[in-house]
Amino acid sequence: MDEITQVVRDYVVREYIEEGDDRQITETTPLISGGIVDSFSMVSLKRFLERKYHIQIPDACATPDAFDTVKSIVELVRRFQNAPAASICPP
């Protein structure tokens, strides 16, 4: 597991999984559609990622689909690390 994947997974487990909840969070676990992350939590996660990786994720790109799995979140972070936001998101 690479560093970004580990950081995202650990954050989700630490912040959104209740103690005693035995759900395993993998790269493909549905987070939003599975009820683990709600819209308020998604904003907190977005802000965490922006600070941690020194990126800006425009609200237009912070969609439920983009934040539904660890894998999709990692892909989003990598895109913003490698390209300006204007070239990634629709206007």
C-alpha positions in Angstrom: 0.0 0.0 0.0 1.5 3.3 -1.0 1.8 6.3 1.3 -1.2 8.3 0.0 -3.5 5.2 0.2 -2.3 4.5 3.7 -2.9 8.1 4.8 -6.4 8.2 3.4 -7.4 4.8 4.7 -6.0 5.6 8.2 -7.8 8.9 8.3 -11.1 7.3 7.4 -10.7 4.6 10.0 -9.6 7.1 12.7 -12.3 9.7 12.0 -15.3 7.8 10.8 -15.3 4.3 12.1 -16.7 3.9 15.6 -14.8 1.9 18.2 -16.1 -1.7 18.1 -17.2 -1.4 14.4 -15.7 -4.4 12.8 -16.0 -3.1 9.2 -12.7 -3.4 7.2 -11.8 -0.4 5.1 -10.1 -1.4 1.8 -9.3 0.6 -1.3 -12.7 -0.2 -2.7 -15.0 0.0 0.3 -18.0 2.3 -0.5 -17.5 5.2 1.8 -20.3 7.6 0.9 -22.7 5.1 -0.7 -22.0 2.8 2.1 -22.9 5.3 4.8 -19.5 5.6 6.3 -18.8 9.2 5.1 -21.5 11.8 4.9 -21.4 15.2 3.1 -20.1 17.1 6.2 -17.4 14.4 6.7 -16.4 14.7 3.0 -15.7 18.4 3.4 -13.5 17.6 6.5 -11.6 14.9 4.5 -11.2 17.3 1.6 -9.7 20.0 3.8 -7.4 17.4 5.4 -6.1 16.3 2.0 -5.6 19.9 0.8 -3.5 20.7 3.9 -1.6 17.4 3.9 -0.7 17.5 0.3 -0.6 21.2 -0.4 -3.2 21.0 -3.1 -6.5 22.8 -3.9 -9.5 20.6 -4.8 -12.2 22.8 -6.3 -15.7 22.1 -5.0 -16.7 21.1 -8.6 -14.3 18.2 -8.3 -15.3 17.2 -4.7 -18.1 15.0 -5.8 -19.6 12.0 -3.9 -18.2 9.8 -6.7 -14.7 11.2 -6.3 -14.9 10.5 -2.5 -16.7 7.2 -2.5 -13.6 4.9 -2.1 -10.1 5.2 -0.9 -9.0 4.4 -4.4 -11.0 7.2 -6.0 -9.8 9.7 -3.3 -6.2 8.7 -4.0 -6.7 9.2 -7.7 -8.1 12.6 -7.1 -5.1 13.6 -4.9 -2.6 12.4 -7.5 -4.4 14.3 -10.3 -4.1 17.6 -8.3 -0.5 16.9 -7.4 0.4 16.6 -11.0 -1.8 19.3 -12.8 -3.4 22.7 -12.2 -7.0 22.5 -11.1 -8.3 24.4 -14.1 -7.1 21.6 -16.4 -8.7 18.9 -14.3 -12.2 20.1 -13.5 -15.0 21.4 -15.7 -15.8 25.1 -15.3 
